[in-house]
Amino acid sequence: MKKLIFLLLFLMSFFMAQAQVITVLDQENEAPLELVMIVSDRDNVVLTTNARGQADISEFGGADSIQIRMIGYATVTMSYYELENQGFQVYLVPNSLELDQFVVSATKWNQSSAEVPQKVISITPKDVAFMNPQTTADLLSVSGQVYVQKSQQGGGSPMIRGFATNRLLYTVDGVRMNTAIFRGGNIQNVISLDAFAIESTEISFGPGSVIYGSDAIGGVMSFQTLKPKLSVTDQLEVTGKANMRYATANKEKTVHADFNIGLDKWAFVTSFSGNIFDDLRQGSNGPEDYLKPYVVQRGGGEDLVLENEDPRVQNPSGYTQYNIMQKVRFKPNENWDFQYGFHYSQTSSYGRYDRHNRMRNGQPRYGEWSYGPQIWMMNNLNVSHNSSSVLFDEMTIRLAQQHFEESRRDRSLNSTERAVRTEEVEAYSANLDFIKSLSARSKLFYGLEWVLNDVTSTGIDQNISTGTSQPGPSRYPQADWASYAAYVTQEYKASEILTLQAGLRYNQFTLDASFDTSFYPFPFETANLNEGALTGSFGAVLMPSSSWVINANLATGFRSPNVDDVGKVFDSEPGSVVVPNPDLEAETAYNADFGIAKVFSDVLKVELTGFYTYLNNAMVRRDFQLNGMDEIMYDGELSRVQAIQNAANATVYGFQVGAELKLPAGFSFSTMYNYQHGEEELDNGDKSPMRHAAPAFGVSRLNYSAYKWRLSLYADYHAEVSFEDLPEDEKGKTEIYAADANGNPYAPSWYTLNFKAQYLLSNTFTVTTGVENITDQRYRPYTSGISGAGVNFIIALKANF
């Protein structure tokens, strides 16, 4: 018996020597905290806690300073021996007033926000679980600093600082998601991402072209999906979570499950989500222009225009979606880390709701108008290596292959001819990124990037009566778009309170397109581009104390012409058709922004950011000629010819101001207000408001958090856009706007009042409920083609295991 006890004690001491596990808990409810970041002052390694709030910090043994930090909590800094003396158990105190946080998107490497001159915000999984956004587009709006447009329920097009669509960049696990067919009109690719499978979301405001290249003009949205977690005990560990949610406004039924299997050197994470959304019901108090008085149904070989039984139900807008993710991780030692990820997302077909409101000769314009299934697939290999060599301290290789598929199906009312246009993009990318400490005060970030997009576009004209099909005109040419780039950024800590950062990037981009002239008499059969762009940035961060931070940044950004710009054919608005233009050049943005934040007596935090951006050589839609003709027949209608052209300059400026106030007894108050104003040149020299400069908007929240409860009463609000302030190319879209007293389209102001509640039943179960749009407002966000939800009751249950 004594020998057995001695053997057990020996084995316990052996494993303790091999793996030292820290446990991080919430001080208020003692719940384990997942995704807490643990950083040592001795190296660049960043550890994160698992679902049990645990991490193996053996490699930090003997460190004098270990930071334990998480957004929304006060940072704890202790030595390894201090942690050892308190049994490697740490309690974090909730505190949203911290000025310093860890961010990744600014340089692709973990760094303190006190070293980043541009504005970067994070949306935490904790906030996502509390707010329960239905899609990742809705997730972005949780911040109160990103405006989201929707043309249909199955969509969501973010607008940041006056820019949107292909002037914003998406990355997933460090991989560029933008493709060569990202258009200037609103896009919905962000909904392909599963909000439940996202571990962290960062939004970087302003140009990010030095690090990310083309399209990163208004900002960069970086999504990090769930990472496989290794075992912290050298034994098999299985953790996971399951979610169920129901919402009344669209009868949403959502299920999700993910689980992580962790071994000593191997880890696996699997995730699945399924969503069913019925037609969306809008509110009862608001403009009658938003009601849907009719529905179109096919019967007896004709289109029947029927009375909508409930004009508040936006039919057709329902759809379904599912997401699958599988990741594998292999970490043979402390120097190497291999991670492979597979992502797959698919929606059902879904109606483009704004087109179903378009009228012609007193009748609905379309019998059908829908997007076909939207498919996104990615294979991604990420290899990280730590080595104190002459060239780098850390290296990351990212290799990715993505497949995108989307289609459009439309048919005029009572026509038997259905046009089907399908686009597929095969996207390949390779990134090589390095970080090197030049001295105690200086770091170098540098890397190389290669991107290739292969675009295939097909057109089919179907006769729904006979069932026959024949080739039709495609939306795009067959094309390849490629980008080759190198960048370098240096960070220099001039003093204990001042950090400087400067960077340069050179980008060469090419485009080769072949046009089919059998349907449209284009005066060209090919288009070829081969140009370069040099971008740069310089910024500074001044942090006189832990309660003050001031930052300023100058940066340039660019967007190279893509296949959508050069070669698209589509009907932009009633009576207009856009045709290809092979003579485009890149557009360039010049940006300056300044920010300041201050915490007063650990009770009040105030922050203000101002910005100004000038866009030169802007690619905009303007009147054009095709073979000397101003008008051509398109889809049975004489249409004015337009094309994307380098025909304008644009300016946008504005500010974001926010405050957080800590109140007694667990209460707090926060508010965020965004203002932006943009103008672009017209052909005659006049100015027009920029389409994607959103009206002033904001959110204010009264919060309560104590023990196992979290409550929030909040209001979202949006300023009016009068007819005079509408962009010129929006004034003809009467189907998406309300009519003012003169019968002209405009976007009324609106607000919603909302309440959310969350209760921690145990460390295993959490229930979240709430009611959105309590006063049942009928509202429609600016440029959107579908109204927001009316009063909406939500119930969600989460289980951790």
C-alpha positions in Angstrom: 0.0 0.0 0.0 2.8 2.4 0.9 4.5 1.6 -2.5 1.2 2.4 -4.3 0.8 5.7 -2.5 4.5 6.6 -3.2 4.0 5.8 -6.9 0.8 7.9 -7.1 2.6 10.8 -5.5 5.5 10.4 -7.8 3.3 10.4 -10.9 1.4 13.5 -9.7 4.6 15.4 -9.1 5.8 14.3 -12.5 2.7 15.5 -14.3 2.7 18.8 -12.3 6.3 19.3 -13.5 5.3 18.7 -17.1 2.0 20.7 -17.1 1.2 23.6 -14.8 -2.4 24.5 -15.2 -3.8 27.9 -14.4 -7.6 28.4 -13.9 -9.2 31.8 -14.5 -12.7 32.5 -13.1 -15.2 35.4 -13.0 -15.0 37.0 -9.6 -18.7 37.7 -9.5 -20.2 34.3 -10.2 -17.1 32.0 -10.2 -17.8 30.8 -13.7 -14.8 29.7 -15.7 -13.7 32.2 -18.3 -12.9 30.9 -21.8 -10.6 32.7 -24.3 -8.7 34.6 -21.6 -5.3 35.7 -23.0 -2.2 35.0 -21.0 1.0 36.7 -22.1 4.6 36.5 -20.7 7.1 39.3 -20.9 9.8 36.8 -21.9 8.5 36.0 -25.4 5.7 36.6 -27.9 3.7 33.5 -27.0 0.0 34.1 -26.2 -2.0 31.4 -24.5 -5.8 31.2 -24.3 -7.9 29.4 -21.7 -10.2 26.6 -22.7 -13.9 26.1 -22.0 -13.0 25.3 -18.4 -11.0 28.5 -18.0 -7.7 26.6 -18.0 -4.4 26.9 -19.7 -1.0 25.2 -19.4 1.6 27.9 -18.5 4.5 25.6 -18.0 6.6 27.5 -20.6 6.2 30.7 -18.6 8.0 29.1 -15.6 10.0 31.7 -13.7 8.6 34.7 -15.6 8.6 38.0 -13.7 5.5 39.4 -15.4 2.5 37.4 -16.8 -0.5 39.4 -18.0 -3.9 37.8 -17.7 -6.3 39.8 -19.8 -9.8 39.7 -21.3 -11.9 42.4 -22.9 -14.5 43.5 -20.3 -12.3 42.6 -17.3 -9.5 44.3 -15.4 -6.1 43.0 -16.5 -4.2 41.1 -13.8 -0.3 41.1 -13.9 1.6 38.7 -11.7 4.9 36.8 -11.6 5.0 33.0 -12.0 5.9 32.6 -8.4 3.0 34.8 -7.2 0.6 32.6 -9.3 2.2 29.5 -7.8 1.7 30.9 -4.2 -2.0 31.3 -4.8 -2.5 27.9 -6.3 -2.5 29.0 -10.0 -6.1 30.2 -9.6 -7.0 33.7 -10.7 -10.2 35.7 -10.4 -10.9 38.5 -12.9 -13.0 41.5 -12.0 -15.5 42.7 -14.6 -14.4 46.2 -15.9 -15.3 47.6 -19.3 -13.3 50.8 -18.7 -9.9 49.4 -19.7 -8.1 51.4 -22.4 -5.6 48.7 -23.3 -6.5 45.4 -25.0 -4.9 42.9 -27.3 -5.6 43.2 -31.0 -4.5 41.2 -34.0 -5.9 42.8 -37.1 -3.6 45.9 -37.2 -0.5 43.9 -38.0 -1.7 40.2 -38.1 0.2 39.7 -34.8 -0.9 39.9 -31.2 -0.1 43.3 -29.8 -1.4 45.8 -27.3 -3.8 48.4 -28.6 -1.5 51.0 -26.9 0.9 50.2 -29.8 -1.7 50.6 -32.6 -2.3 54.1 -34.0 -5.6 53.4 -35.8 -8.9 52.7 -34.1 -9.6 49.0 -33.5 -12.6 47.6 -31.6 -13.3 44.0 -30.6 -16.7 42.2 -30.3 -16.4 39.5 -27.7 -18.1 36.1 -27.7 -19.6 37.0 -24.4 -21.4 40.0 -26.0 -22.4 37.9 -29.0 -24.0 35.3 -26.7 -25.9 38.0 -24.8 -27.2 39.9 -27.8 -28.0 36.8 -29.9 -27.5 38.2 -33.4 -29.2 36.0 -36.0 -26.4 36.4 -38.6 -22.8 37.6 -38.7 -24.1 40.8 -40.4 -26.2 41.4 -37.3 -23.1 40.5 -35.1 -21.2 43.5 -36.6 -24.0 45.9 -35.6 -23.6 44.8 -32.0 -20.7 47.2 -31.7 -22.9 50.2 -32.4 -20.2 51.5 -34.7 -21.0 49.6 -37.9 -24.1 50.3 -40.0 -25.6 47.4 -41.8 -27.8 47.6 -44.9 -30.1 44.8 -46.1 -31.8 44.3 -49.5 -33.4 41.1 -48.3 -33.5 39.1 -45.1 -30.7 36.8 -46.3 -28.2 39.6 -46.5 -26.2 42.3 -44.7 -23.8 44.8 -46.2 -21.7 46.7 -43.6 -21.0 50.4 -44.0 -18.0 51.9 -42.3 -16.9 55.6 -42.5 -18.8 56.2 -45.7 -17.5 53.1 -47.5 -19.0 49.7 -48.1 -19.0 46.5 -50.2 -15.7 46.3 -52.2 -14.1 49.2 -50.3 -14.2 47.2 -47.1 -12.1 44.0 -46.5 -13.1 40.8 -44.8 -10.6 38.3 -43.4 -11.4 34.8 -41.9 -8.6 33.2 -39.9 -6.2 35.7 -41.6 -7.4 34.8 -45.1 -8.7 37.4 -47.5 -12.4 36.7 -48.2 -12.9 39.5 -50.8 -13.1 38.2 -54.4 -12.8 39.7 -57.8 -16.6 39.8 -58.1 -17.2 41.8 -54.9 -19.4 44.6 -56.3 -20.0 48.3 -55.6 -23.6 47.5 -54.9 -24.6 45.8 -51.7 -23.3 42.3 -51.0 -24.2 39.6 -48.5 -21.1 37.4 -48.3 -20.7 38.0 -44.6 -23.7 35.9 -43.8 -21.7 32.8 -45.0 -19.8 33.0 -41.7 -21.3 31.2 -38.7 -21.7 33.6 -35.7 -21.6 30.7 -33.3 -18.2 29.5 -34.6 -16.5 32.9 -34.3 -14.0 33.1 -31.5 -13.2 36.8 -31.9 -14.2 39.7 -34.1 -12.1 42.8 -34.7 -13.0 45.9 -36.7 -10.1 48.2 -37.8 -11.3 51.6 -39.0 -9.7 53.4 -41.9 -7.3 52.2 -44.6 -5.6 48.9 -44.0 -4.0 48.5 -47.4 -0.4 48.3 -46.0 -1.2 45.0 -44.4 -4.2 43.8 -46.4 -3.9 45.3 -49.9 -6.7 46.2 -52.3 -10.2 47.0 -51.0 -9.1 48.0 -47.4 -10.2 51.6 -47.7 -12.9 52.1 -45.2 -11.9 49.4 -42.8 -11.0 45.7 -42.2 -13.3 43.2 -40.5 -11.3 40.3 -39.1 -13.0 37.1 -37.9 -11.1 34.4 -36.0 -13.0 31.1 -35.9 -12.8 28.6 -33.1 -9.2 27.3 -32.6 -8.6 23.7 -31.5 -7.4 23.6 -27.9 -4.8 21.1 -26.8 -5.2 19.2 -23.5 -3.8 21.1 -20.5 -3.3 17.8 -18.5 -1.7 15.6 -21.2 -4.9 13.5 -21.0 -7.8 13.3 -23.4 -10.1 16.3 -22.8 -13.5 16.8 -24.5 -15.4 20.1 -24.2 -18.1 21.8 -26.2 -21.3 23.7 -26.2 -24.8 23.5 -27.7 -27.2 26.3 -28.5 -30.9 26.5 -29.4 -32.7 29.7 -30.2 -36.2 30.8 -31.3 -37.4 34.3 -32.4 -41.0 35.3 -33.1 -40.6 38.0 -35.8 -39.4 35.5 -38.5 -40.2 32.2 -36.6 -36.4 31.6 -36.4 -35.4 28.1 -35.4 -31.6 27.8 -34.8 -29.5 24.9 -33.5 -25.8 24.8 -33.0 -23.2 22.4 -31.5 -19.4 22.4 -31.3 -17.0 20.2 -29.5 -13.2 20.2 -29.0 -11.1 17.0 -28.5 -7.7 17.9 -27.0 -4.7 15.6 -26.7 -1.1 16.4 -25.8 0.0 17.3 -29.4 -3.3 16.9 -31.3 -6.6 18.8 -31.1 -9.8 18.7 -33.1 -12.8 21.1 -33.2 -16.0 20.4 -35.0 -18.9 22.9 -35.4 -22.3 22.7 -37.0 -25.2 25.3 -37.2 -28.6 25.2 -38.8 -31.0 28.1 -39.3 -34.6 28.3 -40.5 -36.0 31.8 -41.1 -39.6 32.3 -42.1 -40.8 35.5 -43.9 -40.0 38.5 -41.7 -42.8 40.4 -40.0 -42.3 44.2 -39.7 -43.7 46.6 -37.2 -47.2 48.2 -37.0 -46.2 51.8 -36.3 -44.6 53.6 -39.3 -44.8 54.5 -43.0 -47.5 52.6 -44.9 -45.1 52.8 -47.9 -43.2 49.8 -46.4 -46.3 47.5 -46.3 -46.5 44.7 -48.8 -50.1 44.7 -50.1 -49.7 41.8 -52.6 -47.9 38.6 -53.3 -47.2 36.9 -56.7 -47.9 33.2 -57.0 -47.7 31.0 -60.1 -50.8 29.0 -60.9 -52.6 27.7 -64.0 -49.7 28.7 -66.2 -49.8 32.4 -65.2 -48.6 34.7 -62.5 -51.4 35.6 -60.0 -51.2 38.9 -58.1 -53.0 38.2 -54.9 -53.8 40.2 -51.8 -51.3 39.7 -49.0 -53.2 38.3 -46.0 -51.0 40.3 -43.7 -49.3 43.3 -45.4 -46.7 43.5 -42.5 -45.3 40.1 -43.6 -42.5 40.7 -46.1 -43.1 37.9 -48.6 -40.9 36.4 -50.0 -38.0 36.8 -47.5 -37.6 33.5 -45.7 -34.6 31.2 -46.2 -32.5 28.5 -44.6 -28.8 28.0 -44.0 -26.3 25.6 -42.5 -22.6 25.9 -41.6 -20.0 23.2 -41.0 -16.5 23.7 -39.7 -13.8 21.1 -39.0 -10.3 22.0 -37.7 -7.3 19.9 -36.9 -4.2 21.0 -34.9 -0.8 19.4 -34.5 1.7 21.0 -32.2 4.8 18.7 -32.0 6.8 21.0 -29.8 6.9 24.6 -28.6 8.4 25.8 -31.9 5.9 24.5 -34.4 2.1 24.7 -34.7 0.1 23.3 -37.7 -3.6 24.0 -38.1 -5.9 22.9 -40.9 -9.4 24.3 -41.2 -12.4 23.3 -43.4 -15.4 25.6 -43.7 -18.6 25.1 -45.6 -21.7 27.3 -45.8 -24.8 27.0 -47.9 -28.1 28.9 -48.0 -31.3 28.0 -49.7 -32.5 30.2 -52.6 -34.0 33.4 -51.2 -36.0 36.2 -52.6 -34.4 39.6 -53.3 -37.1 41.4 -51.5 -36.5 44.9 -52.8 -37.0 43.7 -56.4 -40.3 42.2 -55.5 -41.5 45.7 -54.6 -40.6 47.1 -58.0 -43.6 48.1 -60.1 -44.1 48.6 -63.9 -47.4 49.8 -65.5 -49.2 49.5 -62.2 -48.3 45.8 -61.8 -45.4 44.0 -60.1 -42.3 44.2 -62.3 -41.3 40.6 -61.6 -42.9 37.2 -61.3 -39.6 35.9 -59.8 -36.4 37.4 -58.5 -34.3 35.4 -56.2 -30.7 34.6 -55.4 -29.8 31.0 -55.8 -28.0 29.1 -53.1 -25.0 31.0 -51.8 -22.1 28.6 -51.2 -18.8 29.3 -49.6 -16.1 26.7 -48.9 -12.6 27.2 -47.6 -9.6 24.9 -47.0 -6.9 26.7 -45.0 -3.5 25.5 -43.7 -1.8 27.7 -41.1 1.8 26.9 -40.0 3.4 28.9 -37.2 7.1 28.7 -36.2 8.9 30.4 -33.3 12.7 30.8 -33.7 15.0 33.5 -32.6 16.9 33.6 -35.9 18.5 36.5 -37.8 15.5 36.9 -40.0 12.5 36.5 -37.7 11.3 35.6 -34.2 8.0 34.2 -35.5 6.8 33.1 -38.9 3.3 32.3 -40.1 2.5 30.6 -43.5 -1.2 30.7 -44.6 -2.2 28.7 -47.6 -5.9 28.8 -48.6 -8.3 27.7 -51.3 -11.8 29.1 -51.4 -14.8 28.3 -53.5 -17.6 30.8 -54.0 -20.9 30.2 -55.8 -23.9 32.5 -56.3 -26.6 32.9 -58.8 -29.5 35.2 -59.8 -32.9 34.0 -61.2 -35.4 36.6 -62.5 -38.5 36.5 -64.7 -40.8 39.4 -65.6 -44.4 39.1 -64.6 -46.3 36.7 -66.8 -43.2 36.0 -68.9 -42.3 32.4 -69.5 -38.6 33.2 -69.9 -36.5 32.9 -66.8 -32.9 34.3 -66.8 -30.4 32.3 -64.7 -27.0 33.8 -64.2 -24.4 31.8 -62.2 -21.0 32.9 -60.9 -18.2 30.7 -59.5 -14.9 31.9 -58.1 -12.0 29.7 -57.2 -9.8 31.8 -55.0 -6.2 30.8 -54.0 -3.9 32.7 -51.7 -0.6 32.3 -50.0 0.7 34.6 -47.2 4.1 34.6 -45.5 4.2 36.9 -42.5 7.2 37.6 -40.1 7.8 39.5 -36.9 11.3 40.4 -35.7 12.4 42.3 -32.6 15.2 44.5 -33.7 15.8 45.8 -30.1 14.0 46.2 -26.9 12.2 49.2 -28.4 11.7 48.2 -32.0 9.8 45.5 -33.9 9.6 44.7 -37.6 6.5 43.2 -39.2 6.9 42.2 -42.9 5.6 39.7 -45.4 4.6 38.6 -48.9 1.2 37.8 -50.4 -0.1 36.1 -53.5 -3.8 36.0 -54.5 -5.4 34.5 -57.6 -9.1 34.5 -58.5 -10.5 32.4 -61.3 -13.9 33.7 -62.3 -16.4 31.5 -64.3 -19.7 33.1 -65.3 -22.5 31.4 -67.2 -26.0 32.4 -68.4 -29.0 30.2 -69.1 -32.4 31.3 -70.4 -35.1 28.8 -69.3 -38.6 28.5 -70.7 -40.8 27.5 -67.7 -43.7 26.4 -69.9 -41.8 24.0 -72.2 -39.0 23.2 -69.8 -36.3 23.9 -72.4 -33.1 25.9 -71.9 -30.6 27.6 -74.0 -27.4 29.6 -73.5 -27.9 33.2 -72.4 -25.7 36.2 -71.7 -23.4 35.9 -68.7 -23.2 38.5 -66.0 -19.3 38.6 -66.2 -16.6 37.7 -68.6 -14.4 34.6 -68.0 -11.5 36.1 -66.1 -8.4 35.8 -63.9 -7.5 38.4 -61.3 -4.2 38.3 -59.5 -2.3 40.2 -56.8 1.4 40.1 -55.8 2.6 42.1 -52.8 5.3 42.8 -50.3 4.9 44.9 -47.1 7.0 46.1 -44.2 5.9 47.9 -41.0 8.1 49.0 -38.2 7.0 49.8 -34.6 9.3 51.9 -32.5 8.8 52.7 -28.8 10.3 56.2 -28.6 9.7 56.4 -24.9 7.7 54.7 -22.2 4.6 56.7 -23.2 5.1 57.2 -27.0 5.0 54.5 -29.7 5.5 55.2 -33.4 4.5 53.0 -36.3 5.2 53.3 -40.1 4.6 51.0 -43.0 4.9 50.5 -46.8 3.4 48.1 -49.2 3.9 47.6 -52.9 1.1 45.7 -54.8 1.1 44.6 -58.4 -2.3 43.5 -59.8 -3.3 41.9 -63.1 -6.6 41.1 -64.8 -7.2 39.1 -67.9 -10.8 38.9 -69.2 -12.5 37.4 -72.2 -15.9 38.6 -73.3 -18.6 36.8 -75.2 -19.9 39.2 -77.9 -22.5 37.0 -79.3 -25.2 38.5 -77.1 -24.0 42.1 -76.7 -22.0 43.9 -79.4 -19.1 45.0 -77.3 -16.4 46.8 -79.3 -13.8 44.6 -77.6 -13.3 40.9 -76.8 -10.6 41.1 -74.1 -9.6 43.3 -71.3 -6.1 43.3 -69.7 -4.8 45.2 -66.7 -1.3 45.2 -65.2 -0.7 48.0 -62.8 0.9 48.7 -59.4 0.1 50.6 -56.3 2.3 51.9 -53.4 0.6 52.6 -50.1 1.9 53.7 -46.8 1.0 54.7 -43.2 2.5 56.6 -40.3 1.0 56.9 -36.9 1.7 57.5 -33.2 0.2 56.5 -29.9 0.7 58.6 -26.8 -0.2 57.0 -23.5 0.8 59.3 -20.6 -0.8 57.0 -18.1 -3.1 54.0 -17.9 -6.1 56.4 -18.0 -5.1 58.4 -21.0 -4.5 57.4 -24.6 -4.1 59.6 -27.7 -3.5 58.3 -31.2 -3.1 59.8 -34.7 -2.6 58.1 -38.0 -2.0 59.0 -41.6 -2.6 56.3 -44.2 -3.3 55.6 -47.9 -5.4 52.9 -49.3 -6.2 51.6 -52.7 -8.7 49.5 -54.7 -7.7 47.9 -57.9 -10.3 47.3 -60.6 -11.8 43.9 -60.3 -13.9 41.7 -62.7 -17.1 43.3 -61.4 -15.9 46.8 -62.2 -14.5 46.0 -65.6 -16.9 43.5 -67.0 -20.3 43.4 -65.4 -23.7 43.6 -67.3 -26.7 44.3 -65.0 -29.8 46.5 -64.5 -28.7 49.0 -61.8 -32.1 50.7 -61.5 -35.3 51.0 -63.6 -34.4 52.1 -67.1 -30.6 51.7 -66.8 -28.2 49.0 -67.7 -24.5 48.8 -66.8 -22.1 47.6 -69.4 -18.3 46.7 -69.3 -15.5 49.2 -69.4 -12.0 47.8 -69.9 -10.2 51.2 -69.4 -10.3 51.4 -65.6 -7.5 52.4 -63.2 -7.1 51.9 -59.4 -8.6 54.4 -57.0 -6.6 55.8 -54.1 -7.7 57.0 -50.6 -5.8 59.4 -48.4 -6.9 59.3 -44.8 -6.2 61.1 -41.5 -7.7 60.3 -38.2 -7.2 61.3 -34.6 -8.5 59.7 -31.4 -8.5 60.4 -27.7 -9.8 58.4 -24.8 -9.8 59.1 -21.1 -10.9 57.2 -18.0 -11.9 59.4 -15.0 -11.5 58.0 -11.5 -12.3 54.4 -12.7 -15.9 55.5 -13.1 -16.2 57.2 -16.5 -14.6 56.5 -19.9 -15.0 58.9 -22.8 -13.6 58.4 -26.3 -13.7 60.4 -29.4 -12.3 59.7 -32.9 -12.4 62.0 -35.9 -11.5 61.2 -39.5 -11.2 62.6 -43.0 -10.8 60.6 -46.2 -10.2 61.8 -49.7 -10.9 59.3 -52.5 -9.1 60.1 -55.8 -9.9 58.6 -59.2 -13.0 57.0 -57.7 -14.7 54.2 -59.7 -18.4 55.2 -59.9 -21.4 54.4 -62.2 -21.9 57.1 -64.8 -23.7 57.5 -68.2 -21.7 55.8 -71.0 -22.0 54.9 -74.7 -21.9 51.5 -76.3 -21.0 51.6 -79.9 -22.0 55.2 -80.0 -25.5 54.5 -78.5 -26.8 56.1 -75.3 -29.6 53.5 -74.9 -29.9 49.8 -75.7 -32.7 47.2 -75.3 -32.1 45.2 -72.1 -34.5 42.6 -70.7 -37.3 43.9 -72.9 -36.8 47.5 -71.9 -35.1 50.5 -73.5 -32.4 51.3 -71.0 -29.9 54.1 -70.5 -26.3 52.9 -70.9 -24.0 53.3 -67.9 -20.6 51.9 -66.9 -18.2 52.0 -64.0 -15.7 54.8 -64.7 -12.8 56.7 -63.0 -15.0 59.8 -63.1 -15.0 61.3 -59.6 -13.3 62.4 -56.5 -15.0 62.0 -53.1 -14.6 63.1 -49.6 -16.0 61.8 -46.4 -15.4 63.0 -42.8 -17.0 62.4 -39.5 -16.5 61.3 -35.9 -17.4 58.6 -33.4 -18.0 59.5 -29.8 -18.8 57.2 -26.9 -19.0 57.1 -23.2 -19.3 54.4 -20.5 -20.3 55.2 -16.9 -20.1 52.8 -14.0 -23.0 53.2 -11.6 -23.6 51.8 -8.1 -25.1 48.4 -7.4 -23.9 46.7 -10.6 -25.5 49.2 -13.0 -23.7 50.9 -15.9 -24.6 53.2 -18.8 -23.0 53.3 -22.3 -23.6 55.2 -25.4 -22.1 55.5 -28.9 -22.9 58.0 -31.6 -21.6 58.0 -35.2 -21.7 60.8 -37.7 -20.3 60.8 -41.2 -20.8 63.0 -44.2 -19.6 62.2 -47.7 -19.8 63.9 -51.1 -18.7 62.8 -54.6 -18.4 64.6 -57.9 -21.1 64.4 -60.6 -20.4 64.6 -64.3 -21.5 68.3 -64.4 -19.2 69.3 -61.5 -22.0 69.3 -58.9 -21.7 67.4 -55.6 -23.9 64.5 -54.6 -24.0 62.8 -51.2 -22.1 59.5 -51.1 -24.3 56.5 -51.3 -22.6 54.6 -48.5 -22.2 57.5 -46.0 -24.8 56.3 -43.5 -26.9 58.9 -41.7 -26.1 59.6 -38.1 -26.8 56.5 -35.9 -26.1 55.2 -32.5 -27.0 53.1 -29.5 -27.4 53.8 -25.8 -27.6 51.1 -23.2 -28.5 50.9 -19.5 -26.9 47.7 -18.2 -27.0 45.6 -15.0 -24.6 42.8 -14.2 -24.3 41.1 -10.8 -23.7 37.5 -9.7 -25.6 35.3 -12.3 -27.7 38.1 -14.0 -27.0 40.3 -16.9 -29.6 42.8 -18.1 -29.7 45.5 -20.7 -32.3 48.1 -21.8 -31.1 49.8 -24.9 -32.2 52.0 -27.8 -30.9 52.0 -31.4 -31.6 55.1 -33.4 -31.1 56.5 -36.9 -31.3 60.1 -38.3 -33.5 61.1 -41.3 -32.2 61.3 -44.8 -34.4 63.8 -46.7 -35.0 63.7 -50.5 -32.5 66.6 -51.0 -29.8 64.7 -49.1 -30.3 61.4 -51.0 -27.5 60.5 -53.4 -28.5 61.1 -57.0 -28.5 57.4 -57.9 -30.8 56.6 -55.0 -33.6 59.1 -55.9 -35.0 56.7 -58.5 -35.4 53.8 -56.1 -38.9 54.6 -55.0 -39.6 50.9 -54.1 -37.2 51.0 -51.1 -38.0 54.4 -49.6 -41.0 56.1 -47.9 -42.6 59.1 -49.7 -42.4 62.5 -48.1 -45.2 65.2 -48.2 -44.3 66.0 -51.8 -44.3 62.4 -52.9 -40.5 62.2 -53.1 -38.5 59.2 -51.7 -36.7 59.7 -48.4 -35.5 57.7 -45.4 -37.4 58.6 -42.2 -35.6 58.7 -38.8 -36.4 55.7 -36.5 -35.6 54.2 -33.2 -36.1 50.8 -31.5 -36.4 50.1 -27.8 -35.1 46.7 -26.7 -34.5 44.6 -23.6 -32.2 41.6 -23.1 -31.7 39.3 -20.1 -29.3 36.5 -19.3 -29.2 34.2 -16.3 -26.4 31.7 -15.5 -28.4 28.7 -14.3 -25.1 26.9 -13.6 -21.7 26.5 -15.1 -23.4 24.2 -17.6 -26.6 26.0 -18.6 -27.3 29.7 -19.5 -30.6 31.0 -20.6 -31.0 34.3 -22.6 -34.2 36.0 -23.5 -35.3 39.4 -24.6 -37.7 41.5 -26.6 -36.6 43.7 -29.5 -38.5 46.6 -30.9 -40.8 46.8 -27.9 -42.8 49.7 -29.3 -43.3 47.7 -32.6 -41.9 50.4 -34.9 -42.1 50.0 -38.7 -38.7 51.1 -39.9 -36.2 50.6 -42.7 -32.5 51.3 -42.4 -31.1 53.7 -45.0 -30.6 52.2 -48.5 -32.2 48.9 -47.3 -34.8 47.1 -49.4 -36.5 45.3 -46.5 -37.8 46.6 -43.2 -36.5 45.6 -39.8 -38.3 43.2 -37.5 -41.3 44.3 -35.6 -41.7 43.3 -32.0 -39.6 40.2 -31.6 -39.4 37.9 -28.7 -36.2 35.8 -28.4 -35.4 32.8 -26.2 -32.1 31.0 -26.3 -30.5 28.2 -24.2 -26.8 27.4 -24.1 -25.2 24.3 -22.6 -21.5 23.9 -21.9 -20.0 20.5 -21.4 
